[in-house]
Amino acid sequence: MAALILWLGGYAVLCAVRPFAPCRKCGGVGEIERFGKPKMCPRCLGDKLRLRVGRRMHNAWRRTRTAGTRPTPERTNR
């Protein structure tokens, strides 16, 4: 159980420090070979990077939380 918590903590830090990872389909090259010809990678569209799953989940949680909370009223000094 401690190993799982340690691994999740490490992955959370990794997602915060380096939110992007090399594309899995092209291996971070940006191109794949189709029928002997190089083509742009359809998954990363030649960007060579992808957003990590943990960072994607964090962004979705933050977006949902922001949409579901009321904005704090601004104080005016009179």
C-alpha positions in Angstrom: 0.0 0.0 0.0 2.8 2.4 0.8 4.5 1.6 -2.5 1.3 2.6 -4.3 1.0 5.9 -2.5 4.7 6.6 -3.1 4.3 5.8 -6.9 1.1 8.0 -7.1 2.9 10.9 -5.4 5.9 10.5 -7.7 3.6 10.5 -10.8 1.8 13.6 -9.5 5.1 15.4 -9.2 6.1 14.3 -12.6 2.8 15.5 -14.1 3.3 18.9 -12.4 6.9 19.3 -13.5 6.8 17.8 -17.0 3.2 17.7 -18.2 4.1 16.5 -21.7 5.6 13.2 -22.7 6.8 11.8 -26.1 4.0 10.6 -28.3 3.5 6.9 -28.0 2.7 6.3 -31.7 5.7 7.9 -33.3 8.0 7.7 -30.3 8.6 11.5 -30.2 9.7 11.7 -33.9 6.6 13.4 -35.3 6.4 11.1 -38.3 5.4 7.5 -38.9 6.1 5.4 -42.0 3.1 4.3 -44.0 3.7 2.0 -47.0 7.3 3.0 -47.0 6.7 6.8 -47.0 7.1 9.1 -44.0 3.8 10.8 -43.0 2.9 13.1 -40.2 1.9 11.3 -37.0 -2.0 11.3 -36.8 -1.9 11.2 -33.0 0.3 14.2 -32.2 0.0 15.9 -35.6 3.8 16.3 -35.8 4.1 18.0 -32.4 6.1 15.0 -31.0 4.5 15.4 -27.6 1.3 14.4 -25.8 -0.3 15.5 -22.6 0.1 12.9 -19.8 -3.0 11.1 -18.5 -2.5 12.4 -15.0 -2.2 16.0 -16.2 -5.3 15.5 -18.4 -7.3 14.3 -15.3 -6.0 17.3 -13.3 -7.1 19.8 -15.9 -10.5 18.2 -16.2 -10.9 18.3 -12.4 -9.8 21.9 -12.2 -12.2 22.9 -15.1 -15.1 21.1 -13.4 -14.4 22.7 -10.0 -14.1 26.2 -11.5 -17.4 25.8 -13.4 -19.1 24.5 -10.3 -18.1 27.1 -7.7 -19.5 30.6 -7.3 -17.1 33.5 -7.9 -16.3 35.4 -4.8 -17.9 38.9 -4.7 -15.4 41.8 -5.1 -15.4 44.2 -2.2 -15.7 47.9 -3.0 -14.3 50.5 -0.6 -16.8 53.4 -0.2 
